[in-house]
């Protein structure tokens, strides 16, 4: 009986504890530039019967400059107010003089949404530089800054992350020198000199599809970053590029990866369209331990598989590198890019939207580099082919891209914005004699930005942009799909949770690819609202989200527990980010459980974020 009583006691205590309301007040943990849009959001977990007003005052104070509150009655006159304030339960009590000493005050307005009930306010008009906190009667934000050179913190973090991801070199405090004997071909075990490069996602695999994109961010940093970062970016670009340049065969075929391994049992390259266009998600990994001595037979494998994405990425990024490398390095970049282009053109039968977009990007970079291999007619043909994949509607969502034959919407967890970015690059080059096509492309870009990304972002108070469009939604009885406003077209904010080929994957790569497109398009097309949206998206990623977590581990104060083979040793990274519940509301793992679906560290969203920053800094 006594034991039963104890069990019941603990049970009811647990119920009472769990029923206590938890108040959250969140904004970006990175901070703001003076001219940035600024939003703060409040919500309650386990609200129960707690009643809150529709309007809640909030105040901005200097860090530590809290507004005076009543102390517990036990304080009495024992604790003097000088030189220290009452030191415990400092977030409790009611305001003695609401707003007394505040630098700025505003009102959080109640908003009932499909994601829950929130109170939200805009304070964009507060632009004084400094270090601050926001408080309301119920909660505090973590500290944040307002400063002009804000984004340099992300750029510095990205450079640190890439350096810590280097393969084949000793990284003190992170890992010893590994894989100095990469690699052998998986076809006949021929030794292939493929050392160096970057690991991806904190494991030991070296994917070209997922790490070549770092070149774009590094190229922009080398052109637009702080002089110190320019030098570091160029050094990092050279490190990665030396590996990429080793991964092309004599015939011009670019190999896909080192240590990706074979396909998982039962999968083919056609399955689930690479499982949302991510070739690494159906690979089974490879051995990690080698003796470090080349050609002894235990080397890791080069996956000899033709991948049109990797092939045209290689062309694109070799040409992009030419913009920043030294003159004596340009010749090799051009030679290898043209070699890869020729092979790609001879093996160019798959016309999926991602491949068309990547081919257009490669063609634009070759043309911009004065290569004789690409004509205006070739570029025009690719632009028109990509424009044909765009769906334009007079009502509902419009401007999104489809697969060939409109069999499905174009969706990709790693390359979500390649189609509009390809068209934007064409528009940016302003090729003589193609003015009418350029205007047509501008209309298409504005339709994608305004009538798809920004239009769907209005469905939630955080301005979260859509994951993608579906023609035949998987398991519709188990998960929510919203209508786009057009028959047989559906949309989700987050990747579908249930699918025949399951891939519960965070949306960070999608979200930040869209932020990059909006930041660049906003600048080039004179659409300031696009850049405002891009900044809000970075603010989500750095803490202004319903988990109140900063997904960039090198900045901020509160982060997810990162999933990584050596996570505790890597000081800078970005996790893959939010997944969606079945009802399409956001989910980020917040416990100490480690799960790859939302906590995995990944190059892709980080590279897109830094690329977006390069264009936002030009506001």
HELIX and SHEET records of a PDB file:
HELIX    1   1 UNK A    2  UNK A   19  1                                  18    
HELIX    2   2 UNK A   73  UNK A   75  5                                   3    
HELIX    3   3 UNK A  152  UNK A  164  1                                  13    
HELIX    4   4 UNK A  208  UNK A  211  1                                   4    
HELIX    5   5 UNK A  214  UNK A  224  1                                  11    
HELIX    6   6 UNK A  227  UNK A  246  1                                  20    
HELIX    7   7 UNK A  272  UNK A  277  1                                   6    
HELIX    8   8 UNK A  279  UNK A  282  5                                   4    
HELIX    9   9 UNK A  308  UNK A  321  1                                  14    
HELIX   10  10 UNK A  327  UNK A  346  1                                  20    
HELIX   11  11 UNK A  353  UNK A  368  1                                  16    
HELIX   12  12 UNK A  376  UNK A  388  1                                  13    
HELIX   13  13 UNK A  404  UNK A  406  5                                   3    
HELIX   14  14 UNK A  418  UNK A  429  1                                  12    
HELIX   15  15 UNK A  435  UNK A  448  1                                  14    
HELIX   16  16 UNK A  449  UNK A  454  3                                   6    
HELIX   17  17 UNK A  455  UNK A  457  1                                   3    
HELIX   18  18 UNK A  508  UNK A  524  1                                  17    
HELIX   19  19 UNK A  528  UNK A  541  1                                  14    
HELIX   20  20 UNK A  567  UNK A  569  5                                   3    
HELIX   21  21 UNK A  596  UNK A  599  1                                   4    
HELIX   22  22 UNK A  603  UNK A  616  1                                  14    
SHEET    1   A 7 UNK A  22  UNK A  26  0                                        
SHEET    2   A 7 UNK A  39  UNK A  45 -1                                        
SHEET    3   A 7 UNK A 116  UNK A 122 -1                                        
SHEET    4   A 7 UNK A 104  UNK A 113 -1                                        
SHEET    5   A 7 UNK A  55  UNK A  62 -1                                        
SHEET    6   A 7 UNK A 130  UNK A 136 -1                                        
SHEET    7   A 7 UNK A 144  UNK A 146 -1                                        
SHEET    1   B 4 UNK A 184  UNK A 185  0                                        
SHEET    2   B 4 UNK A 301  UNK A 303  1                                        
SHEET    3   B 4 UNK A 257  UNK A 258 -1                                        
SHEET    4   B 4 UNK A 206  UNK A 207 -1                                        
SHEET    1   C 3 UNK A 468  UNK A 470  0                                        
SHEET    2   C 3 UNK A 490  UNK A 492 -1                                        
SHEET    3   C 3 UNK A 482  UNK A 483 -1                                        
SHEET    1   D 2 UNK A 579  UNK A 580  0                                        
SHEET    2   D 2 UNK A 586  UNK A 587 -1                                        
END                                                                             
